[in-house]
Amino acid sequence: MSWDFDNNNGTKAEFTKFPVGITRIRIVDDEPYVRWTHWLPKFSRSINCPGKGCPICEIRKHQKANKEPYTYGVSRRIAINIINRETGKLEIMEQGINFFNDVRDLRHDLIEKGLSLIDADIKVRRRGTGKDDTSYRLDIDIQSPLSDEDKELIANKIDLQDYFKPHTFEQITRIVNGESWDDVMKSNDNNDDMEEDIVVK
């Protein structure tokens, strides 16, 4: 993937939470990982879409053609590895397109100074707690090289392409046909425990 948002394993990971107030982070990937997911209300979980031929995409196309309500949601998810300065941990940060557009603007500002995102902390100020009143302001904070502790943390960066690898056509078909999540996913290496702030379009 790349910074162009308009183009479309069993490791556990920490996911970034932004409480109200200020959180400082350091982005440690060159670019974000973008994927599409389908929300499954019956299981309160989402499926990573495998793309062309996806059984759920086909169902949605049929429902759209027949002007029927959608039974499955779809959402674009954007993720990147960061160091959270408040927790001191390497985390996966998942946010929406507006948040990442702000990150991209900061990246451009840093590039003009001959720097990159890995050269500066970002100060994230969150206001609000609800779906309709939450907003974020992002600013460049401290510009400094990575510390030895930072370098130790990022030596264990998660490969997001592997971590978020799509579910298979077979798994999705079995789920859609009514099999239980546990039966279908029992031998699955996909990570399915990061279902927060799902935006259904």
C-alpha positions, 0 to 999 in steps of 0.5 A: 500500500501507499500514501495514496488512499484513493487506490484501493498470523497469530501474533497478538498486537496492542492497538492504540487508544486515544483518550480525551486529551493529548497522546504523543506517538511516533510513526515507525512505518514508511506507509500505512496498510489499507484494507477493506472489511465486512461487518458481520452483525451476527458475530459482532466481528468483521471479515477482511475482504479478499477482493474480487470474487468475495462472496459478501461483495457479491451479496451486496451487489445483488442487494444493491441491484434489487434495491434491498437493504444491505445485510453486511457492512463494508468499511475501509480500515487504515493501520500503521505501526507506532510507538505510543509515548504514553504507554511506552509500547509498540502499537498498531494505530487504526484510524479513518481517512480524515485522521490519516489525511492529517498525518499525510499533511504532517508528513509533507511538512516534514519532507520539506525540512528533509525529514520523515515521520520517523524523525518526529513525535506527533501530538494527537489531541482528542476532543469528545467521546461520542461518534458525533462529537469526537475530533482530533488535532494533529501537530508535530511535537518533538523532532529527535532521532530514535532512542536505543529503546525505540530501536529495540521496540521497532525491531519487533514491528508487526508485518501488517500485510500478514497480520491483516491477511484476507480471509479465504473465499471458503471461510467467508462462504461457510460463515455466510451459509450459517456455520459458527465463527469458531468452527470456521476459524478454529484453524485460521491464522487471521486475527479477528479481535480488533473490531472497534469503531467500525464504520459501516458505509 
